[in-house]
Amino acid sequence: MCTACGVPTHVPHLEEPPLPARSGASEASRSAPAERAPRKFAALRNRDCRPYLFGAGLAMMADNIEHVITYWVLWEKFHSPALAGFEVISHWVPFLAFSMWFGSLADRFDCRRVIQSAQVLFMAVSVAWGVLFLTNSLRMWEACVLLVLHGLAGALWAPGEQLLLHDFVGAAELPSAVRLNATFRSLGILFGPVVGSALLLGLGPVAGIFANVAFYLPLTLFLFRTRFTGHTRDSHARPRVGALESLRVLRAVGADRTLVSMIILAGLGSFFVGASMQTSMPIFADYFGGASAGSAYGVLLFANGAGGVLGGLLLEATGRVKPNVPAAVIK
């Protein structure tokens, strides 16, 4: 037996006639079962993961509905490019500053409750926007506080979600779960502007932002029912939360060239274009749309999410685009 590849190097009784095909196949299946090719859309076939993906897609849609309504109202009320820039900062700085700490929380505690806490914070922010819109008492500092709280909710949600996905499907089908989760999130980004524009134009910003709370509820309620916690598939010691643990994680990530490459690539995309695109849409719509600025706003945001959906489906359904660093760079 070759220890490097696991292939027999000695075959006895070569002078004897080979066994019948059926018998040989049976023997091979008993001794070394063939590896199965990954199933397409495997995570959607998983009865535990499937409802989470739909709930996460709805929650991401609610996130983007809130962006659509609040960004438009803030631009109409203040006409402040500086505030539009702060919308970017408030959304992404919490991810930069707290993701590792929130990740440690998710690793130590029940991920379901961590994610539910994030969803409750999302809903509380939407209700607060609605009250301020209703009373016409919104001031810029209040808007800044709510924008930061919204960003914190997103940063709190993300790490626990990664652990839950592994719990749902295991290591073998985790790539499918990650791809489909990204696709459903992109669907939320795609349909959020459509639904958000309809709520904004049909119900107005006050009723629209209150109605948006309902889209966070399916994921929140589902997490009361699932038996998975983010820690039940593979038992492991819970790390301590602190600076030493953060340094250990940084050293581990720094030793992986693929992870470093993808982090740098994502950072460059966000730094130059990606992170500021959505917050700039009201300005573009106001400039290009004229009297139809509201409709133009929805169309621009819809187009922004279409690429993510098409890319996710292409990766999952065809397998022609390999999920590697060169493919990500070209994208």
ZAMAR-744555 format. One record per residue (C-alpha): residue in three letters; y, z, x. Coordinates in steps of 0.1 Angstrom, whole numbers, padded with zeros to 4 digits, always signed. Example, Ala and Ser with C-alpha at 12.3 -4.5 7.8 and 13.67 -1.06 7.14 Angstrom:
BEGIN
ALA-0045+0078+0123SER-0011+0071+0137
// end
This chain:
BEGIN
MET+0000+0000+0000CYS+0034-0009+0014THR+0056+0022+0011ALA+0088+0002+0012CYS+0081-0020-0019GLY+0051-0005-0036VAL+0030-0037-0034PRO-0007-0035-0023THR-0012-0049+0012HIS-0050-0049+0009VAL-0070-0066-0019PRO-0107-0058-0017HIS-0136-0081-0027LEU-0116-0114-0023GLU-0150-0132-0025GLU-0156-0120-0060PRO-0143-0141-0089PRO-0111-0129-0105LEU-0112-0107-0136PRO-0104-0123-0169ALA-0067-0126-0177ARG-0069-0101-0206SER-0087-0075-0185GLY-0063-0080-0156ALA-0033-0077-0178SER-0047-0045-0193GLU-0053-0030-0159ALA-0018-0039-0147SER-0002-0024-0178ARG-0021+0008-0171SER-0013+0011-0135ALA+0023-0004-0132PRO+0040-0012-0164ALA+0065-0041-0161GLU+0102-0033-0163ARG+0118-0043-0196ALA+0150-0063-0195PRO+0180-0044-0209ARG+0184-0049-0247LYS+0215-0066-0258PHE+0237-0043-0280ALA+0212-0015-0272ALA+0237+0012-0281LEU+0243-0002-0315ARG+0205+0001-0322ASN+0207+0038-0313ARG+0211+0057-0346ASP+0229+0086-0328CYS+0254+0065-0308ARG+0262+0039-0335PRO+0282+0062-0358TYR+0301+0075-0328LEU+0311+0040-0317PHE+0325+0032-0352GLY+0343+0066-0354ALA+0358+0061-0320GLY+0369+0026-0330LEU+0387+0041-0360ALA+0403+0068-0340MET+0415+0043-0315MET+0429+0022-0343ALA+0447+0053-0356ASP+0461+0059-0321ASN+0475+0024-0321ILE+0488+0026-0357GLU+0508+0056-0346HIS+0522+0036-0316VAL+0531+0007-0339ILE+0550+0029-0364THR+0566+0053-0340TYR+0576+0028-0313TRP+0593+0007-0340VAL+0611+0036-0356LEU+0622+0050-0322TRP+0636+0016-0312GLU+0654+0011-0345LYS+0669+0046-0344PHE+0679+0050-0307HIS+0678+0015-0292SER+0671+0032-0259PRO+0653+0013-0231ALA+0650+0046-0213LEU+0631+0061-0242ALA+0608+0030-0242GLY+0601+0037-0205PHE+0594+0074-0213GLU+0569+0062-0239VAL+0549+0048-0210ILE+0553+0078-0188SER+0544+0103-0216HIS+0512+0084-0224TRP+0498+0080-0189VAL+0510+0109-0168PRO+0488+0133-0188PHE+0458+0112-0178LEU+0469+0113-0141ALA+0478+0150-0140PHE+0451+0165-0162SER+0420+0142-0164MET+0401+0160-0137TRP+0408+0194-0153PHE+0400+0182-0188GLY+0368+0166-0173SER+0358+0201-0160LEU+0364+0215-0194ALA+0341+0189-0210ASP+0315+0196-0184ARG+0315+0234-0190PHE+0320+0235-0228ASP+0307+0217-0258CYS+0320+0182-0257ARG+0320+0179-0294ARG+0345+0207-0298VAL+0366+0193-0269ILE+0368+0159-0286GLN+0375+0175-0320SER+0404+0195-0304ALA+0418+0162-0292GLN+0415+0146-0327VAL+0431+0176-0343LEU+0460+0173-0319PHE+0463+0136-0327MET+0465+0144-0364ALA+0490+0172-0359VAL+0513+0149-0340SER+0511+0123-0368VAL+0519+0149-0394ALA+0549+0161-0372TRP+0562+0125-0370GLY+0559+0122-0408VAL+0578+0154-0414LEU+0606+0143-0390PHE+0608+0108-0405LEU+0608+0123-0441THR+0637+0147-0433ASN+0655+0121-0412SER+0660+0148-0386LEU+0643+0132-0356ARG+0661+0139-0323MET+0653+0123-0290TRP+0640+0155-0274GLU+0616+0160-0303ALA+0603+0125-0299CYS+0597+0132-0262VAL+0577+0163-0270LEU+0555+0145-0295LEU+0549+0116-0272VAL+0537+0140-0245LEU+0514+0158-0269HIS+0500+0125-0280GLY+0493+0116-0244LEU+0476+0150-0238ALA+0453+0144-0268GLY+0442+0110-0253ALA+0435+0126-0219LEU+0415+0154-0235TRP+0394+0130-0255ALA+0383+0107-0227PRO+0361+0128-0203GLY+0340+0144-0231GLU+0334+0110-0245GLN+0317+0098-0213LEU+0293+0127-0213LEU+0284+0122-0250LEU+0277+0085-0244HIS+0251+0095-0218ASP+0236+0121-0241PHE+0232+0095-0269VAL+0214+0068-0250GLY+0203+0081-0216ALA+0207+0064-0182ALA+0188+0032-0190GLU+0211+0021-0218LEU+0243+0037-0206PRO+0258+0004-0194SER+0254-0010-0229ALA+0270+0022-0244VAL+0300+0020-0220ARG+0305-0017-0227LEU+0303-0013-0264ASN+0325+0018-0264ALA+0351-0002-0246THR+0347-0031-0271PHE+0351-0008-0301ARG+0381+0007-0285SER+0395-0028-0280LEU+0388-0035-0317GLY+0409-0004-0325ILE+0437-0019-0303LEU+0432-0052-0320PHE+0432-0040-0356GLY+0456-0011-0351PRO+0487-0034-0350VAL+0474-0053-0381VAL+0469-0021-0402GLY+0499-0004-0386SER+0522-0034-0395ALA+0508-0034-0430LEU+0514+0003-0434LEU+0549+0000-0419LEU+0559-0030-0441GLY+0540-0020-0472LEU+0544+0018-0474GLY+0572+0025-0450PRO+0571+0046-0418VAL+0568+0080-0437ALA+0539+0072-0459GLY+0523+0050-0433ILE+0522+0077-0406PHE+0508+0103-0431ALA+0481+0078-0442ASN+0472+0073-0405VAL+0458+0108-0404ALA+0428+0097-0424PHE+0416+0073-0397TYR+0410+0102-0373LEU+0387+0121-0398PRO+0354+0101-0396LEU+0350+0108-0358THR+0360+0145-0363LEU+0335+0150-0391PHE+0307+0131-0374LEU+0309+0155-0345PHE+0300+0184-0368ARG+0267+0166-0376THR+0255+0153-0343ARG+0230+0174-0323PHE+0242+0162-0290THR+0267+0181-0269GLY+0272+0161-0237HIS+0248+0184-0218THR+0214+0183-0235ARG+0198+0153-0220ASP+0200+0163-0183SER+0203+0200-0174HIS+0227+0207-0146ALA+0248+0235-0133ARG+0283+0237-0147PRO+0310+0234-0120ARG+0339+0258-0118VAL+0373+0246-0128GLY+0397+0247-0099ALA+0412+0231-0069LEU+0380+0232-0048GLU+0360+0214-0075SER+0388+0188-0078LEU+0386+0182-0040ARG+0349+0179-0041VAL+0351+0152-0068LEU+0378+0134-0048ARG+0356+0133-0017ALA+0326+0120-0037VAL+0347+0093-0054GLY+0363+0083-0020ALA+0329+0077-0005ASP+0321+0051-0032ARG+0338+0018-0024THR+0331+0003-0058LEU+0348+0033-0076VAL+0377+0032-0052SER+0381-0006-0058MET+0381-0003-0095ILE+0405+0027-0095ILE+0430+0007-0073LEU+0426-0024-0095ALA+0432-0005-0127GLY+0462+0013-0111LEU+0478-0020-0100GLY+0473-0036-0134SER+0489-0006-0151PHE+0517-0003-0125PHE+0529-0039-0127VAL+0522-0050-0163GLY+0496-0033-0185ALA+0509+0001-0192SER+0544-0009-0203MET+0534-0039-0224GLN+0528-0022-0257THR+0560-0001-0255SER+0580-0032-0248MET+0568-0051-0279PRO+0595-0038-0302ILE+0621-0052-0278PHE+0604-0086-0276ALA+0599-0087-0313ASP+0635-0078-0319TYR+0646-0105-0295PHE+0623-0134-0306GLY+0616-0125-0342GLY+0651-0123-0356ALA+0649-0116-0393SER+0611-0115-0391ALA+0610-0090-0362GLY+0585-0067-0380SER+0560-0095-0385ALA+0565-0107-0349TYR+0558-0072-0337GLY+0524-0071-0354VAL+0514-0105-0341LEU+0523-0096-0305LEU+0503-0064-0306PHE+0474-0082-0323ALA+0473-0108-0295ASN+0474-0079-0269GLY+0440-0066-0281ALA+0422-0099-0287GLY+0413-0103-0250GLY+0396-0069-0247VAL+0374-0076-0277LEU+0364-0111-0265GLY+0357-0098-0230GLY+0335-0070-0242LEU+0315-0092-0265LEU+0311-0117-0236LEU+0297-0091-0213GLU+0273-0076-0238ALA+0260-0107-0256THR+0257-0133-0230GLY+0251-0116-0196ARG+0267-0146-0179VAL+0296-0125-0166LYS+0283-0098-0143PRO+0300-0063-0145ASN+0310-0062-0109VAL+0341-0059-0088PRO+0347-0097-0082ALA+0345-0103-0120ALA+0369-0075-0126VAL+0393-0089-0100ILE+0392-0124-0115LYS+0398-0109-0150
// end
